[in-house]
Amino acid sequence: MQVEILIPLGFFAVVFASLYVYLTTRNKERLALIEKGASPELFKTKSTAGNGFGSFKLGLFFIGVALGILSGYLLTQSGMNEEAAYFSMIFLFGGIGLVVSYLLQKKLEKN
C-alpha cells in the first residue's frame, strides 16, 4: 500500500470522527435536557444570516479580496516581491471589507 494515500485518508477519518462525536454528544445533551423538562425552544439559535447581512458581509469581503488582488498586481508591477504583495493586499482589503460590512450593518440595524 502506498504511504502517500494514508495522509488524506487519515485527515478525512479525523474530520469524520470529530463531527460524529460532536453531533452525538450534542444530541445526548439535548435529550437529557428535554427529559429534565427544558423547553425545546432553548435550542433554537438566533441567526443573522436570515436578515440578509450574511450575504452582505460575504459580498463586501469578496469585493475586498478582488481589490486586494488588483492592488497586489499593481505592486508587483512596481517591483515588490510577488508573494508579499498579493498576500498582504488580499488580507488588508479583505479585512477592510469585513470592517466596512460590520460598520454598515450596525448603522442599518440602528435605523
C-alpha positions as CSV (number, residue, x, y, z in Angstrom):
1,M,0.0,0.0,0.0
2,Q,1.3,3.4,-0.8
3,V,2.2,5.7,2.1
4,E,1.0,8.9,0.3
5,I,-2.6,7.8,0.4
6,L,-2.6,7.4,4.2
7,I,-2.4,11.2,5.0
8,P,-5.6,12.2,3.1
9,L,-7.4,9.1,4.5
10,G,-6.3,9.9,8.0
11,F,-7.3,13.5,7.6
12,F,-10.8,12.7,6.5
13,A,-11.1,10.0,9.2
14,V,-10.2,12.5,11.9
15,V,-12.7,15.1,10.5
16,F,-15.5,12.5,10.3
17,A,-14.7,11.2,13.8
18,S,-14.7,14.7,15.2
19,L,-18.1,15.6,13.6
20,Y,-19.6,12.3,14.7
21,V,-18.5,12.7,18.3
22,Y,-19.7,16.4,18.3
23,L,-23.1,15.6,16.9
24,T,-23.8,12.5,19.1
25,T,-22.7,14.3,22.2
26,R,-24.9,17.3,21.4
27,N,-27.9,15.0,20.7
28,K,-27.4,13.2,24.1
29,E,-27.1,16.5,25.9
30,R,-30.3,17.8,24.3
31,L,-32.2,14.6,25.1
32,A,-31.1,14.8,28.7
33,L,-32.3,18.4,29.0
34,I,-35.6,17.6,27.4
35,E,-36.1,14.7,29.8
36,K,-35.5,17.1,32.7
37,G,-38.2,19.4,31.4
38,A,-36.3,22.0,29.4
39,S,-38.1,23.6,26.6
40,P,-37.1,22.6,23.0
41,E,-37.2,26.4,22.2
42,L,-33.9,26.6,24.1
43,F,-32.0,25.0,21.3
44,K,-33.1,27.5,18.6
45,T,-30.3,29.9,17.8
46,K,-30.6,33.5,16.6
47,S,-29.2,33.6,13.1
48,T,-28.0,36.8,11.4
49,A,-28.0,35.1,8.0
50,G,-31.8,35.3,7.9
51,N,-31.8,39.0,7.7
52,G,-29.6,39.3,4.6
53,F,-26.5,40.5,6.4
54,G,-24.6,37.2,5.8
55,S,-24.6,37.7,2.1
56,F,-23.9,41.4,2.5
57,K,-20.8,40.6,4.6
58,L,-19.7,37.9,2.2
59,G,-20.2,40.3,-0.8
60,L,-18.1,43.0,0.8
61,F,-15.4,40.5,1.7
62,F,-15.1,39.3,-1.8
63,I,-15.0,42.8,-3.2
64,G,-12.2,43.5,-0.7
65,V,-10.4,40.3,-1.9
66,A,-10.7,41.4,-5.5
67,L,-9.4,44.8,-4.7
68,G,-6.5,43.1,-2.9
69,I,-5.6,41.0,-5.9
70,L,-5.8,44.0,-8.1
71,S,-3.6,46.1,-5.8
72,G,-1.2,43.2,-5.4
73,Y,-0.8,43.0,-9.1
74,L,-0.1,46.8,-9.3
75,L,2.5,46.4,-6.5
76,T,4.2,43.6,-8.4
77,Q,4.5,45.8,-11.4
78,S,6.3,48.4,-9.3
79,G,8.9,45.8,-8.3
80,M,7.7,44.4,-5.0
81,N,8.0,40.7,-4.2
82,E,5.1,38.9,-5.7
83,E,4.1,36.7,-2.8
84,A,4.3,39.5,-0.2
85,A,2.3,41.9,-2.5
86,Y,-0.5,39.5,-3.1
87,F,-0.9,38.1,0.4
88,S,-0.6,41.4,2.2
89,M,-3.1,43.2,-0.1
90,I,-5.6,40.3,-0.1
91,F,-5.6,40.2,3.7
92,L,-5.6,44.0,4.0
93,F,-8.5,44.6,1.7
94,G,-10.4,41.5,2.8
95,G,-10.2,42.8,6.4
96,I,-11.2,46.3,5.4
97,G,-14.3,44.7,3.6
98,L,-15.3,42.9,6.8
99,V,-14.8,46.0,8.9
100,V,-16.9,48.1,6.5
101,S,-19.6,45.4,6.5
102,Y,-19.7,45.4,10.3
103,L,-19.9,49.2,10.5
104,L,-22.7,49.4,7.8
105,Q,-24.6,46.5,9.5
106,K,-24.6,48.4,12.8
107,K,-25.7,51.6,11.1
108,L,-28.5,49.8,9.3
109,E,-29.6,48.0,12.5
110,K,-29.8,51.3,14.3
111,N,-32.2,52.8,11.7
